[in-house]
Amino acid sequence: MKTKLRNLGPKSMQMLAKAGIGPDELHQIGSVRTYLKVRTIWPETSLNLLWALEGAICDEPWQEVARNERLRLLLELEEAESRQ
């Protein structure tokens, strides 16, 4: 189990733990579902967390994810929200 994830500092890891998500679960359920779970606890959570989560999974800087994967992630988020 990888405990140190790129882009995720102590505050983000605390948010994940509070949502019941560990590093292994993040990789299993993906960035969008993880983001939605965290947002149920912290509704004010910004999209920066989504970029950071995806970057942690892909081991890329969140800034690269925000630049290169923004549209795909936003569409995936929209689809996941419509199913809730």
Long-range contacts (C-beta under 8 A, 24 or more apart in sequence): 5-56, 6-55, 6-56, 6-59, 6-60, 6-61, 7-51, 7-52, 7-53, 7-55, 7-56, 7-61, 7-62, 8-52, 8-53, 8-56, 12-49, 12-52, 15-41, 15-42, 15-45, 15-49, 26-53, 26-56, 26-57, 27-57, 30-57, 31-56, 31-57, 31-73, 32-73, 32-76, 32-77, 32-80, 33-80, 35-77, 36-77, 36-80, 36-81, 36-84, 47-74, 50-77
